[in-house]
Each structure stands twice: as C-alpha cells, then as structure tokens.
Amino acid sequence: MRWLNLRGDEASRIWDLVLAQEGTIIRRNAESPLILHLWKLYRAISEEKITDKYRLSVLAYEWMLSLLQSSRESGREVSSKSHTLLHEAKQLMKANFASPLTLDAIAGQLGVNKYHFYRLFQKAEHTSPLAYLRDRRVEAAIAMLRTTDLPVQEVGRRCGFDSPSYFGKVFREYMNLSPAAYRNKKLEFPYDAIFYD
C-alpha cells in the first residue's frame, strides 16, 4: 500500500473544499493529469530525488491545487453556504461525539431543516450524518483503548455509546474484534488511532 500524508492549515482548507465538492470518494481515470501528477510526486519522494523540504512543500501544494481545480471542473460544486454548513456540522459532531446527538439535535443546533440537512450531508459526504458521527466515536474509542487503562464500558460511555452491548457490536463491525480483544491484541504495526474521515 502506498500513501502520502499532506498536513497544514492550507492543505486542510483545500481538502475541505474538495470534500465539499466531491465527497469522500474522488474518482479519476488512472491516466488523468491529476493521477499522473500524483505518481510523479510520489516517485520523487520515494526515490529521494527531492530532499529539500521547501521544494517538496511547493510540489505537494501544486498537486493539492490541481486537485481543487480538477474538482471544480468536475461540475459538482456545492455553494459556499452549504460548504459552511457542512463544515460546521462536522466540527459539531467531532467536538460533541460523546454527547447523545440525534439528527434533530444536530439540525437544530445548525438552525436548518433536518431533512434538507440530511440530503445535503449525504450528497456531499456519501454517508449519513449519524454514520459520520459513529465513525468519530469509533475513532475516539480506538485511541482511548490504546492510550488509557479505562474500563471498556467507560471507554464506550465516554465515546457516546450508552449501551456496552451496542458499543461492542459497533466496534466489532469496524475492527472485527471486541473492544477488549482489540486492546489486548499485539499489533504488527503499532498505532494509537485510526481515522475514517
């Protein structure tokens, strides 16, 4: 598996714009200029042809901007107001994943109709608001199981799962292990967190 990790405020801002326009799955032909540009960047990094961190940063941002331009050209633009609403919704869910949030509560806090919000979120993110919230809860649970000694039930409670059995069921769907088994499993490649975003 190959991957690149691009970080920074501007990279996050560009990525949020792309996600708002295309959702979490971005489809491009393998021979598209965007993909060819990405492979060129990947090869330059992996073969250590470019070691200057500033030059690498410029190349990474060039690719991110070409991704943004490509997304805009795809014709799936979401209005600025909708983008702001989606951003606020995701921030709300990330900050309050431990609270008993419902679709009504989220839409109410955002001041929008829940049916409109659901359709907008589903179209942009290719997942429902509550599935997105569940992803954030599982991410938090994974981190807590790896980095704390809290009892499994307490981890579930702190991550917004009001029932230990429901926490176990959802966790198994994501990780194919119970929370306790996951905590005790020796990992070949240790990590403290998994992100589903």
C-alpha positions as CSV (number, residue, x, y, z in Angstrom):
1,M,0.0,0.0,0.0
2,R,1.3,3.5,-0.9
3,W,0.2,6.7,0.7
4,L,1.1,10.4,1.1
5,N,0.3,12.4,4.2
6,L,-0.2,16.2,3.5
7,R,-0.6,18.3,6.6
8,G,-1.0,22.0,7.3
9,D,-3.8,24.6,7.6
10,E,-3.8,25.4,3.9
11,A,-3.8,21.7,3.0
12,S,-6.7,21.1,5.3
13,R,-8.6,24.1,3.8
14,I,-8.1,22.8,0.3
15,W,-9.0,19.3,1.3
16,D,-12.3,20.5,2.9
17,L,-13.2,22.4,-0.3
18,V,-12.5,19.2,-2.4
19,L,-14.6,17.1,0.1
20,A,-17.5,19.5,-0.1
21,Q,-17.5,19.4,-3.9
22,E,-16.9,15.6,-4.4
23,G,-17.5,13.8,-1.1
24,T,-15.1,11.4,0.4
25,I,-14.6,9.3,-2.8
26,I,-12.8,11.1,-5.6
27,R,-13.0,9.2,-8.9
28,R,-10.4,9.9,-11.7
29,N,-9.2,7.9,-14.6
30,A,-5.8,6.3,-14.0
31,E,-4.4,8.3,-16.9
32,S,-5.8,11.6,-15.9
33,P,-3.3,14.5,-15.4
34,L,-4.2,14.6,-11.7
35,I,-3.2,11.0,-11.1
36,L,-0.1,11.2,-13.3
37,H,0.9,14.3,-11.3
38,L,0.4,12.4,-8.1
39,W,2.5,9.5,-9.2
40,K,5.3,11.9,-10.3
41,L,5.2,13.5,-6.8
42,Y,5.2,10.1,-5.1
43,R,8.1,8.8,-7.2
44,A,10.1,12.0,-6.5
45,I,9.6,11.5,-2.7
46,S,10.1,7.7,-2.6
47,E,13.2,7.7,-4.7
48,E,14.5,10.7,-2.7
49,K,15.1,12.7,-5.9
50,I,13.9,15.8,-3.9
51,T,15.1,16.2,-0.4
52,D,14.6,19.9,0.2
53,K,11.5,20.2,2.4
54,Y,10.5,23.6,0.9
55,R,10.6,22.2,-2.7
56,L,8.6,19.2,-1.5
57,S,6.1,21.5,0.1
58,V,5.7,23.5,-3.1
59,L,5.2,20.3,-5.2
60,A,2.6,19.0,-2.7
61,Y,0.7,22.3,-2.8
62,E,0.8,22.3,-6.5
63,W,-0.8,18.9,-6.6
64,M,-3.4,19.9,-4.0
65,L,-4.3,23.0,-6.1
66,S,-4.5,20.8,-9.2
67,L,-6.9,18.5,-7.3
68,L,-9.0,21.5,-6.3
69,Q,-9.1,22.8,-9.9
70,S,-10.0,19.3,-11.1
71,S,-12.8,19.1,-8.6
72,R,-14.2,22.4,-9.6
73,E,-14.1,21.4,-13.3
74,S,-16.0,18.2,-12.4
75,G,-19.1,20.3,-12.1
76,R,-20.1,19.1,-8.6
77,E,-19.7,22.4,-6.8
78,V,-21.5,23.0,-3.5
79,S,-22.5,26.5,-2.7
80,S,-20.4,28.4,-0.2
81,K,-23.3,28.5,2.3
82,S,-23.7,24.7,2.0
83,H,-19.9,24.2,2.5
84,T,-20.0,26.3,5.6
85,L,-23.0,24.4,6.9
86,L,-21.3,21.0,6.3
87,H,-18.1,22.2,7.9
88,E,-20.0,23.4,11.0
89,A,-21.9,20.1,11.2
90,K,-18.7,18.1,11.1
91,Q,-17.0,20.3,13.6
92,L,-20.1,20.0,15.9
93,M,-20.0,16.2,15.7
94,K,-16.2,16.0,16.2
95,A,-16.4,18.2,19.3
96,N,-19.5,16.5,20.7
97,F,-19.2,12.9,19.8
98,A,-19.6,11.8,23.4
99,S,-23.0,13.6,23.7
100,P,-26.3,11.8,22.8
101,L,-26.6,13.7,19.4
102,T,-29.6,13.0,17.2
103,L,-30.3,14.2,13.7
104,D,-32.9,16.6,15.2
105,A,-30.4,17.9,17.7
106,I,-27.7,18.5,15.1
107,A,-30.0,20.2,12.6
108,G,-31.5,22.2,15.5
109,Q,-28.1,23.5,16.6
110,L,-27.3,24.4,13.0
111,G,-30.7,26.1,12.5
112,V,-31.7,24.1,9.5
113,N,-34.4,21.6,8.4
114,K,-33.3,18.1,9.3
115,Y,-34.4,16.6,6.0
116,H,-32.6,19.3,4.0
117,F,-29.5,18.8,6.2
118,Y,-29.6,15.0,5.8
119,R,-29.9,15.2,2.0
120,L,-27.1,17.8,1.7
121,F,-24.8,15.9,4.0
122,Q,-25.5,12.5,2.3
123,K,-24.8,14.0,-1.1
124,A,-21.6,15.7,-0.2
125,E,-20.1,13.1,2.2
126,H,-21.6,9.9,0.7
127,T,-22.6,8.9,4.2
128,S,-25.3,9.9,6.6
129,P,-24.7,12.4,9.4
130,L,-25.2,9.7,12.1
131,A,-22.8,7.3,10.3
132,Y,-20.2,10.1,10.2
133,L,-20.8,10.6,14.0
134,R,-20.4,6.9,14.6
135,D,-17.1,6.9,12.7
136,R,-15.9,9.7,15.0
137,R,-17.0,7.7,18.1
138,V,-15.2,4.6,17.0
139,E,-12.0,6.6,16.2
140,A,-12.1,8.0,19.7
141,A,-12.7,4.6,21.2
142,I,-9.7,3.1,19.3
143,A,-7.5,5.9,20.7
144,M,-8.8,5.5,24.2
145,L,-8.4,1.7,24.2
146,R,-4.8,2.1,23.1
147,T,-3.8,5.0,25.3
148,T,-5.7,4.7,28.6
149,D,-6.5,2.0,31.2
150,L,-10.1,3.0,31.4
151,P,-12.5,0.0,31.6
152,V,-14.1,-0.9,28.3
153,Q,-17.5,0.1,29.4
154,E,-16.2,3.6,30.4
155,V,-14.5,4.0,27.1
156,G,-17.8,3.2,25.4
157,R,-19.7,5.7,27.6
158,R,-17.1,8.5,27.0
159,C,-17.4,7.9,23.3
160,G,-21.1,8.4,23.2
161,F,-22.3,4.7,23.3
162,D,-25.0,4.5,26.0
163,S,-25.1,0.7,26.0
164,P,-22.0,-1.5,26.4
165,S,-23.5,-4.2,24.2
166,Y,-24.2,-1.7,21.4
167,F,-20.6,-0.3,21.8
168,G,-19.3,-3.9,21.4
169,K,-21.5,-4.6,18.4
170,V,-20.5,-1.4,16.6
171,F,-16.8,-1.8,17.4
172,R,-16.8,-5.3,16.1
173,E,-18.4,-4.1,12.8
174,Y,-15.4,-1.7,12.3
175,M,-12.5,-3.7,13.7
176,N,-13.6,-7.4,13.6
177,L,-12.7,-7.6,17.3
178,S,-14.4,-6.8,20.5
179,P,-13.0,-3.7,22.3
180,A,-11.3,-5.8,24.9
181,A,-9.7,-8.1,22.3
182,Y,-8.6,-5.1,20.3
183,R,-7.0,-3.5,23.4
184,N,-5.1,-6.7,24.2
185,K,-4.0,-7.6,20.7
186,K,-0.3,-7.2,19.9
187,L,-0.2,-5.2,16.7
188,E,2.3,-5.9,14.0
189,F,2.4,-2.2,13.2
190,P,1.5,-0.3,16.4
191,Y,-0.8,2.7,16.2
192,D,-2.8,4.7,18.7
193,A,-5.5,5.9,16.3
194,I,-7.4,5.1,13.1
195,F,-9.3,7.8,11.2
196,Y,-12.3,7.0,9.0
197,D,-12.6,10.6,7.6
